[in-house]
Amino acid sequence: MARGARRHLVTFQTPVAVADGDGGYNTTWTDLVPATWHVSLEPATAADLERVAPGTVISSAAYVVRGDWHPGVTTLCRMLFNGREFAITGVINRDLRDVEMECGAVEVVV
């Protein structure tokens, strides 16, 4: 993918458990390092949504996010873009070389 296609500047965050003082905890979000990342954010096509698993097809994302590999991005993370929040539904290490990643994402509507 050409770097010029990565025109969306997003922030990746991961959940962190913080003690609440009463023996429990609250979940808060903290930015990954580096937090901001240039990616391509596009609506997923039917072909993008299909991931083959033994005997089934899984459809799980409304958007496809493509960019340089970020080792901290997992399905526990969220992505922020222009005041919108997206849950990461899957992460693929393209060519298994830690160079490019492709993620599935769905917008979280509150």
Secondary structure per residue as TSV (DSSP state, phi and psi in degrees):
chain	resnum	aa	ss	phi	psi
A	1	M	-	360.0	134.6
A	2	A	-	-69.3	141.1
A	3	R	G	-61.4	-29.3
A	4	G	G	-64.5	-21.3
A	5	A	G	-77.6	-12.9
A	6	R	-	-91.1	72.0
A	7	R	-	-98.3	0.6
A	8	H	E	-102.2	121.9
A	9	L	E	-94.9	112.7
A	10	V	E	-116.8	165.0
A	11	T	E	-119.0	128.0
A	12	F	E	-98.5	137.5
A	13	Q	E	-132.4	152.9
A	14	T	E	-124.1	147.7
A	15	P	E	-75.1	145.0
A	16	V	E	-133.5	133.3
A	17	A	E	-85.2	130.0
A	18	V	E	-123.2	128.2
A	19	A	E	-59.8	139.4
A	20	D	-	-97.2	-0.5
A	21	G	S	87.2	-8.9
A	22	D	S	-113.9	20.1
A	23	G	S	90.1	-4.5
A	24	G	-	-109.5	-160.1
A	25	Y	E	-152.1	159.2
A	26	N	E	-117.3	151.0
A	27	T	E	-98.7	130.8
A	28	T	E	-127.1	170.2
A	29	W	E	-112.6	140.6
A	30	T	E	-130.5	144.4
A	31	D	E	-67.8	142.1
A	32	L	E	-72.0	166.9
A	33	V	E	-116.8	118.0
A	34	P	E	-71.3	151.9
A	35	A	E	-81.1	-44.1
A	36	T	E	-91.0	145.5
A	37	W	E	-147.7	137.0
A	38	H	E	-87.6	123.1
A	39	V	E	-137.6	168.9
A	40	S	E	-100.6	127.0
A	41	L	E	-121.4	111.0
A	42	E	E	-133.5	147.4
A	43	P	E	-59.2	139.1
A	44	A	-	-75.1	139.8
A	45	T	-	-90.3	170.8
A	46	A	H	-59.5	-38.9
A	47	A	H	-66.1	-37.9
A	48	D	H	-64.1	-35.7
A	49	L	H	-74.3	-21.6
A	50	E	-	-86.4	118.6
A	51	R	E	-121.4	122.7
A	52	V	E	-80.9	129.6
A	53	A	E	-124.9	162.9
A	54	P	T	-52.2	110.8
A	55	G	T	77.3	8.6
A	56	T	E	-153.9	165.8
A	57	V	E	-120.5	132.1
A	58	I	E	-109.7	129.6
A	59	S	-	-118.4	122.2
A	60	S	-	-146.7	8.5
A	61	A	-	-139.7	148.1
A	62	A	S	-100.6	-21.1
A	63	Y	E	-133.1	151.6
A	64	V	E	-113.0	128.6
A	65	V	E	-112.4	125.3
A	66	R	E	-127.6	138.8
A	67	G	E	-175.4	-171.8
A	68	D	E	-64.1	152.0
A	69	W	-	-61.6	134.3
A	70	H	-	-128.2	109.4
A	71	P	T	-64.3	-17.6
A	72	G	T	-85.6	-10.4
A	73	V	-	-80.4	121.7
A	74	T	-	-135.7	-179.3
A	75	T	T	-74.4	-5.1
A	76	L	T	-83.9	-15.9
A	77	C	-	-79.8	165.4
A	78	R	E	-127.9	161.7
A	79	M	E	-126.1	134.3
A	80	L	E	-111.0	135.8
A	81	F	E	-148.6	117.6
A	82	N	T	48.8	47.2
A	83	G	T	78.8	3.7
A	84	R	E	-106.5	147.4
A	85	E	E	-113.5	135.1
A	86	F	E	-125.9	135.0
A	87	A	E	-89.0	135.0
A	88	I	E	-83.2	122.7
A	89	T	E	-101.7	-13.5
A	90	G	E	-173.1	150.8
A	91	V	E	-134.1	129.1
A	92	I	E	-118.5	129.7
A	93	N	E	-88.7	96.8
A	94	R	E	-58.8	130.7
A	95	D	T	61.2	8.9
A	96	L	T	52.8	37.8
A	97	R	T	-117.5	4.3
A	98	D	T	57.3	38.2
A	99	V	S	-113.6	-47.9
A	100	E	E	-128.7	149.6
A	101	M	E	-127.1	157.4
A	102	E	E	-134.9	128.2
A	103	C	E	-123.3	150.6
A	104	G	E	-95.5	144.7
A	105	A	E	-146.5	146.0
A	106	V	E	-125.4	142.3
A	107	E	E	-75.3	134.5
A	108	V	E	-93.2	118.8
A	109	V	-	-107.1	121.3
A	110	V	-	-99.3	360.0
